[in-house]
Structures are given as structure tokens and as C-alpha cells.
Amino acid sequence: MQQPNLGKKIAKLRKAKGLTQEELVEKCNLSVRTLQRIEAGEVMPRSYTVKLIFSALGQDAYEEAADLPERLKATIDVTRDGSAKFFMYIIDLFNLKTNTMKKLSILSIILLSICTVVLSACLTTKKVVSNKNSIIGTWQILNSRGLLDSSYANQPGITRYKMISNDKFVILDVKYGASLMSAAMAGNYTVYDDVYTETIHTAGIGYSGFLGVRNTFKYKVADSLMYINGLNNGYNEVWKRVK
């Protein structure tokens, strides 16, 4: 049955339900003009549109397929049969009693593809959240008033710097008046997301107790300032990039 018989069928079902065209389109999210053209036989609606209309009328589109155009019925049949064949194929793929080597090869390729996608996603994520560029450079510690500290730890004339390279750090104490420079401590560090973790491998005079210590900080870089908050210690500091 071709249009306009489909349109007549829809109009008949709509009237049997006691619905106006305006009431029906509200149920299936169509425009009144579209429904008018379908019922008048002016257009051949898509299968999706027909399903919406029949569903709004309380009818099963597949049960009505015998009265629909052959092209629409064929579409419904192909979709249903294709889905069934696909799921049967997947189920059979895991039955290793037949064609074992062939199925193992297919499953291996699928598994390898999934692992490749997952690994790629993980590496991309790690690259994003482990970006070290924002902290590489030379930093000078600020005092509690937010000024460059020239009396670190209440030692007049002492200025503390931290130099961070790609994977190492060095903390220097400089006393400009006496032209003295000493390495307080140094070691390796890692960055993941907004957490900075450093392990001290070298400690200078007066800092031997820090040898082997591992410190973890939450950090944030804004403009030329780096804010750190100790997660396993009491260090809450602000550093200013000087180079």
C-alpha cells in the first residue's frame, strides 16, 4: 500500500482515538503542517516519523507494517534481522570450540585495539595533568607580608631561592652582605595534577636531618607566584619567579 493510503490509515487511527491533528502532534513532537501533508498523501514520511506517529496512537509500528509501504516494511525487517545477526555473531565469537585459532586472532586484535585506545588516553591525561613547565625556573621565597624575604627564618641578610629544572630541584641560601652562598638541600621531584612531591637526596650543613625526607605539597601557580601547602608537613609558602 503506497501513499496516500498510509496517510488515510493514520487519519483513521487518529479519529478513532478522538484526537485532533493538534493533539496528535503534541504527542509525537511534529508540526501540524507535517501531519497534514502526511495525512493528505503529499509526502512519504521517514520510518522514524511513522514510528513516532504510531506510538502516539498506541499502535505497534511493526504490527502495522503489513499495511505500510513495502519500502518501510523492508527497513524494519532489515534493522531487526541485522541486530539479531550481530548479537549472534558476538556470542559465537566467544565459543572457542569451533574455529579456535581464527576466533582467538579476532579477539586478540579487538583486545589489542582496546588496550591501545586506553593506553593512549592514559598517556594523554598524564601529559596534561603532569605539565611541569609552570614550575620550572628560579623562585625566591616571600615573607608573611608578601614581600621578597631577605631575612629567611629570622636570619638577617639570608635570601632563599629554589631552582627547579625538568626533574631536579636545588634550594640555595644566599647572604649577599657576606658574599656567601650555600646549598641547603637538593633532590628529585615529581608532579602529578596539582601535587608536587620532592625527595631530598643531598643536605647541606645544618640540614642533615632532612636527608631522605619526602615532602608533598599541593601547589598552584598564578602569574609569577607559586603557592604551596604542605600535605605531610607544616610548610605553607609563597614563592615568586625571578627567572
MIKOLZA-458789 format. One record per residue (C-alpha): residue in three letters; z, x, y. Coordinates in steps of 0.02 Angstrom, whole numbers, m for minus. Last residue first. Layout:
<pts>
  resn      c3      c1      c2
   Ala       Z       X       Y
...
</pts>
This chain:
<pts>
  resn      c3      c1      c2
   Lys    1819    3197    1695
   Val    1974    3133    1783
   Arg    2000    2976    1680
   Lys    2167    2898    1724
   Trp    2302    2870    1593
   Val    2428    2729    1581
   Glu    2572    2738    1459
   Asn    2679    2635    1342
   Tyr    2754    2758    1217
   Gly    2901    2683    1124
   Asn    2844    2720     948
   Asn    2761    2634     800
   Leu    2643    2516     891
   Gly    2638    2616    1051
   Asn    2550    2532    1197
   Ile    2406    2623    1281
   Tyr    2316    2579    1443
   Met    2162    2682    1489
   Leu    2103    2683    1670
   Ser    1935    2730    1744
   Asp    1860    2554    1738
   Ala    1965    2461    1610
   Val    2001    2543    1443
   Lys    2121    2456    1325
   Tyr    2229    2532    1190
   Lys    2344    2477    1050
   Phe    2426    2634     990
   Thr    2466    2719     826
   Asn    2555    2886     812
   Arg    2557    2998     659
   Val    2680    3143     662
   Gly    2633    3300     564
   Leu    2710    3416     694
   Phe    2803    3314     824
   Gly    2969    3403     797
   Ser    2884    3567     842
   Tyr    2862    3506    1021
   Gly    2967    3630    1118
   Ile    2840    3769    1097
   Gly    2672    3696    1047
   Ala    2627    3576     908
   Thr    2470    3578     799
   His    2418    3449     668
   Ile    2467    3290     762
   Thr    2387    3134     687
   Glu    2315    3007     808
   Thr    2280    2821     786
   Tyr    2193    2715     919
   Val    2184    2527     889
   Asp    2066    2415     990
   Asp    1934    2396     853
   Tyr    1956    2551     745
   Val    1979    2721     824
   Thr    2026    2879     731
   Tyr    2116    3036     787
   Asn    2133    3221     746
   Gly    2257    3348     809
   Ala    2334    3434     959
   Met    2503    3462    1041
   Ala    2588    3531    1195
   Ala    2455    3659    1235
   Ser    2523    3761    1379
   Met    2454    3805    1550
   Leu    2541    3908    1684
   Ser    2480    3951    1858
   Ala    2661    3946    1921
   Gly    2628    3815    2055
   Tyr    2495    3729    1947
   Lys    2608    3692    1801
   Val    2491    3617    1669
   Asp    2543    3527    1511
   Leu    2397    3502    1392
   Ile    2371    3370    1257
   Val    2223    3404    1142
   Phe    2121    3274    1047
   Lys    1997    3279     906
   Asp    1861    3165     835
   Asn    1723    3149     965
   Ser    1821    3240    1100
   Ile    1978    3183    1190
   Met    2066    3292    1319
   Lys    2239    3231    1368
   Tyr    2318    3297    1528
   Arg    2498    3313    1583
   Thr    2548    3380    1755
   Ile    2710    3479    1775
   Gly    2760    3528    1952
   Pro    2936    3457    1942
   Gln    2991    3416    1763
   Asn    3050    3235    1762
   Ala    2953    3200    1601
   Tyr    2792    3236    1697
   Ser    2821    3285    1877
   Ser    2643    3287    1948
   Asp    2602    3110    1889
   Leu    2445    3033    1962
   Leu    2505    2869    2037
   Gly    2532    2701    1951
   Arg    2712    2686    2009
   Ser    2779    2722    1834
   Asn    2684    2888    1831
   Leu    2504    2913    1783
   Ile    2440    3027    1644
   Gln    2282    3128    1670
   Trp    2131    3100    1558
   Thr    1985    3210    1506
   Gly    1839    3134    1411
   Ile    1802    3024    1260
   Ile    1894    2857    1274
   Ser    1751    2734    1305
   Asn    1630    2826    1191
   Lys    1737    2797    1037
   Asn    1650    2640     975
   Ser    1741    2586     818
   Val    1722    2397     839
   Val    1533    2400     857
   Lys    1496    2534     729
   Lys    1615    2454     606
   Thr    1527    2288     626
   Thr    1356    2367     598
   Leu    1420    2461     447
   Cys    1495    2301     375
   Ala    1335    2200     404
   Ser    1229    2335     322
   Leu    1347    2342     175
   Val    1338    2152     154
   Val    1147    2149     163
   Thr    1129    2295      43
   Cys    1255    2218     m78
   Ile    1159    2053     m78
   Ser     994    2143    m111
   Leu    1071    2245    m251
   Leu    1140    2087    m331
   Ile     971    2000    m322
   Ile     880    2152    m392
   Ser    1008    2168    m532
   Leu     993    1983    m572
   Ile     804    1999    m588
   Ser     818    2155    m697
   Leu     951    2074    m806
   Lys     838    1922    m826
   Lys     692    2029    m885
   Met     802    2130   m1002
   Thr     881    1976   m1082
   Asn     725    1872   m1108
   Thr     832    1748   m1207
   Lys    1019    1756   m1247
   Leu    1055    1808   m1067
   Asn    1078    1631   m1003
   Phe    1116    1670    m820
   Leu     935    1644    m768
   Asp     933    1478    m862
   Ile    1055    1403    m737
   Ile     953    1466    m588
   Tyr     791    1399    m665
   Met     870    1229    m698
   Phe     928    1223    m517
   Phe     751    1258    m454
   Lys     671    1134    m574
   Ala     786     993    m515
   Ser     753    1031    m332
   Gly     565    1032    m359
   Asp     570     868    m454
   Arg     663     777    m315
   Thr     558     850    m174
   Val     394     823    m267
   Asp     437     642    m307
   Ile     488     601    m127
   Thr     328     679     m59
   Ala     221     586    m187
   Lys     300     421    m135
   Leu     258     458      47
   Arg      75     496       9
   Glu      62     345    m105
   Pro     106     230      40
   Leu     266     132      12
   Asp     289     m19    m101
   Ala     330      83    m256
   Ala     438     196    m148
   Glu     564      57    m115
   Glu     681     123    m247
   Tyr     662     295    m170
   Ala     704     234       5
   Asp     861     147     m55
   Gln     891      m3      58
   Gly    1039     m45     170
   Leu     929     m81     322
   Ala     994      74     412
   Ser     953     175     254
   Phe     778     100     251
   Ile     750     152     432
   Leu     818     328     411
   Lys     718     355     251
   Val     559     299     341
   Thr     592     423     481
   Tyr     615     566     357
   Ser     455     517     266
   Arg     357     532     428
   Pro     292     372     508
   Met     109     316     496
   Val      69     241     665
   Glu      m8      81     735
   Gly      48     m33     593
   Ala     133    m156     711
   Glu     300    m124     625
   Ile     280      63     654
   Arg     223      41     835
   Gln     372     m72     875
   Leu     492      50     790
   Thr     429     193     898
   Arg     438      88    1057
   Val     618      37    1019
   Ser     667     221    1012
   Leu     748     290     855
   Asn     928     333     815
   Cys     937     242     647
   Lys    1074     114     683
   Glu    1033      93     867
   Val     850      70     820
   Leu     898     m79     712
   Glu     994    m171     849
   Glu     852    m153     974
   Gln     724    m214     846
   Thr     831    m368     817
   Leu     932    m383     658
   Gly     960    m538     551
   Lys     960    m436     391
   Ala     810    m535     328
   Lys     728    m500     496
   Arg     745    m313     469
   Leu     682    m324     290
   Lys     527    m420     344
   Ala     493    m303     490
   Ile     507    m152     374
   Lys     387    m228     246
   Lys     265    m278     384
   Gly     265     m99     448
   Leu     233     m33     274
   Asn      91    m159     250
   Pro       8    m100     413
   Gln      m9      34     345
   Gln     m52      76     167
   Met       0       0       0
</pts>
